[in-house]
Amino acid sequence: MSTPDHLASPSAGQRTHGWVPMGLAAPAALLLLLLYVVPIISLMLLSFTNYELGALDLRWIGLDNFVRITQDAVFLRSMKNTLLYVALVIPTSVVLGLVIALLIHARRATRSFYEVIYFLPVTSTLIAMATVWQFLLHPKLGPVNLLLQQLGLASQAFITDPTWVIPTLAMIGAWQMVGFNMILFLAGLSNIPRELYDAAAVDGAHGWLDRFTRITWPQLGPTTLFVVITTCISAFKVFDTVATLTQGRGESEVLLYAIYLEGFQYFKMGYASALTLVFLAFILVFSVWQLRHWDRKVHYA
């Protein structure tokens, strides 16, 4: 019995054409390999050594670095501070971003103006804004404390007081993220069909609260999930505000700043690598948990 033509083995020309897509994808794949896979593998190997930056030799020490992490008071404090920072930044920046997006979505003439104004903190670097924040929050000369004094309240050392430093850094972080979240929510609002609001009005949903709870909020489910996950990852990566405003003083250490100190101030690259692996694993687990948990509750159109 003869083999049908469509089941015959591919010709040499067909095999040659099959290599073309692989050849086109090879440069990008090689770049990803060099930029992501190789550094991760190197990081994992270094985390099991006692390597110090500039040293000519290193010794394999197994899990000693990870055991040290569980006994490191600075790491435990930085973990607690980071979790507190994330817990303050996520709801503040997400809720404010949604509220601002709802307020300016219906505007026509001034919408672009407000979008630019609220998006400016995203484009500005906090290193450049550090001087401004230091002046605003100065315990004696800053306008924030002057306002508190006018209200009959005591001045506060927002940047140096351990009680206030993490909430203050979280306020600055939320200020920078609100504009980005607003843009994402505006995109989500623009994708909601107008017919849904008309149908809801026929069913008796005339108030803004009814329209929000029945139409807007369910339709914004995928956008909200994306905003929460991206905000969470950005909040965990806080570094520049601590490095420029506090330098870890006042018990303001966070995870990335603790890693920076161990690696580039104390030159303990092996221990810093172990801290980095723990940091990456924590973000990965937290993000996957959020995605799996909230994805079941999200309405996809």
N, C-alpha and C positions, 0 to 999 in steps of 0.2 A: 504494500500500500504506500503510495507516495505521500510525503508530508505536505500539508497545505502551505501556501506561500506565506501566510501571515504568522505561521509557527516556525518558519525556517530560522536558522541562526542568523544573527545580524551580520551584515556585510562589513567589510573593512571600513568603508566610508561612514557607516552608521556608528561604528565604534570610535572612529576619529572624531565625529561630531559630538559624541558623548563626553569627550575630554574637554571640549571647549568651555562649557559652564564651570567645570571644576577649575580650569585654568584661570577663568575670570574671577572666581571667588577666592582663589589662592592668596592673592595679596592681602585682602581684607582678613582672611582667616589667619594668616601669618602675623598681621598687625595685632589682632585680638590676642593671639597666643603670646606675643612678646609683651603686651601691655597689661594683660590680666592673668593669664595662666601661669607664666613664669614667675612673676612677682609673688603670687599666692603660694606657689610651691617653695620658693626661696624663703618666704615668711614662715611657712610651716617648719622647714628644716632649721632655721635660725632659732625658733622658739624652743627647741630641744637642746640648745647649746648655751654656753656662757659667754658668747661673743661680745666683745666691747669694740666700739667704733675706733678704728685706727690700729687695733691689735693685729699682730701677725699670726697668731695662733688662736685656736678655739678648742673647747673640750665638750664632748657630748655628755649632757647631764640628765637626759631623760625628762621626767615630769617634774623636776625640781622647781622650774620656773612657775608652773601651774600650782604647785603646792604653796609656793611663796605668795601667789596672788590671794589665796584664801586667808592668809595671815597678814596681809598688807593693809594697815589702817588707812593709808592714803587712798588706796584703790577702793576700799569699802566706802569711805567718805565720798569719793568722787562718783561712785555708782549711785549712792543715795542722792547726791546733788543733781546728777544727770536725770534720774527718774523724777525728781521733784520738778526740775526744769521742763521736762517733756510733759508732765501732767498739767503744768500751768500753760504752756505754750499751745498745745494742741487745741483744747476747747476755746481758748481766747482767740487765736488767729482764725480758726474755722468759723466760729460763730460771727465774729466781726466781719470776716470776708463775705459770708453769706448775707448779713444784714446790709452791708454797703452795696453789694451787688443788687439786692432787691430794691434799694432806694434809688439807684441811678439807672436801673435797667429800663424803666419807662421814660426816661428823659430823652429828648431828641437834640435840642440845641446845645445843651451843656454836658452831654454824656462824655464826649471825648475829653473835655477839660477835666472832669472829675477822675476819669480813668488815668490820665497822665499824673494828676496830683497824688493819687493813692498808690500809683505804681512807682513813683520816684524812690521810695525807700528800698525797693528791690534792686534798682540799678545802682544805688550808692553803696560804697563799701563802708563797712562799719569801722574799719581802721581810720578812714578819713573822717567819719562822724564821731570818733571817740572824743575828740576835743570838745565838740558841741555837747555831747552827753555829760562829760565831766563838768562842764560849766553849768548845765541845766540842773544837775544833781548835787552841786557843791553844797556842803553843809552850812556855809555862811553866806556865800555870794550868789548861789544858784536861785533862779526864780521859783523853782518848785518849793524850796524851803521858805523862801520869802512869802509865798502864798500860804503855806502852812502857818507861819507866824501871824499873818493877817487874820487867819481863821481862829487864832488862839490855840494852835497846836504846837507841840515841840518840834524842833528841827530834827531831822534824821540823817544819819550818815549812810545813805543808801548803798554806796559802793564798798564801804569798809565794814559795816556792821554785819556780823554773821546772820542775824535775824532777817535782814532786809536784802542781802546781796543777791541771793538766788532769785527771789521774786522780782528784783529790779532787772537782773539780766534776762529773765523770762519776759518781762514787759518789753524790753528792747528787742528781743528776738521776735515776739509777736508783732511788734510794730513793723519789722522788716518783712514778715511773711504775709501780712494781711493783704497787701496789694496783689501778690501772686495768686493767692486763693480767690480774691475778688475776680480776677480775670478768668479763672477756671469756672467759677460759678456763673459769670456772665455768659460764657460759652454754653454752659448747660441750660441756662434760662432761654437762650436764643433758640435752642433745639426743641423746646416744648411746643407742640402744635397749638395754635390759637383755638382750634376747634374744640379742644378739651375744655377750655374755659367757657366757651359758648354752651357746650353740652352741660357743664356743671351749673351754669346760670339757669338753664331750663329746668334742671332738677332741684333748684332752690338754693344753690350755693351762691349767695349774693355778696356776703361779707368777705373782706380780705383774708380773715382767718380761715374761713371755710375753703376758699380757693387755695390757700397755702397748704392746709393739712390734707386736702383731698387730691389736689393736682400737682402743685409745685414741688412739695417735699418728696412725694413718691417718685416723681419723674427725675428728681435730682439725685436719686439713690446712687447710680454709678459714678456720677461726678463727685458726690460727697465721699464715697469710698476711696476714690483716687486721691482726693484732697487730703483726707486723713492719713493715708499711708505715706504720701510724699512729705507732708508736714511732720509726721513722726520721724522719718529718716533724717530730714533736715534738722530737726530738733536734737536728735541724738548726736549729730555731727557738730554741735556747738563748740567753737574754739576761739574765733576771732574776738568775740566780746570779752571773754575771760583774759585772753592774751593782751588785749589793749587797755582794758579798763581796770582789772584787778590783779593780773599776774598771779592768780591763785591765792591772793591774800584774803583774809577774813573767811577762811574755810570755804572758798569759792571754787575749789578744784572740780573739774569735770573729767570725764573719761579721756577725751582726746587730748586735753591739756596735760593730764597725768602721763599719757603715752609720750607726748612731746618732751616732757621733762626727763623721763627715763632714757629716751633714745638720744636726744640732742643736747641735753644739759649735763646728764650724768653719764652719757655714752654707753649705757647698758642695753645694747641693741638686742641681745638675746631675750632679756626680760621684756623689753618694749615689744618685741615680736609676739611674745606670748600674750601680752595685754591686748595687742591688736587683734589676734585671733579670737580672743574672748569677746572683744567688742564687735567684731564682724559676725560671730556666731549669735550673739545676743540680738543684733539688729535683724538678722535673717529669721531667727525663730519668732521674734516679735511681729515682723511684717507678715510672715506666712500665717501665723495665728490670726492676725487681724483680717487677712484676706479670706481665710477659710471660715472664720466666725461670722463676719459681716456680709460676705457674699451671698449667704443663704437668705438674708433679709433684704437684699437689694432687688428692686423691681427694674427689670430690663425691658424696654419698649420693644 
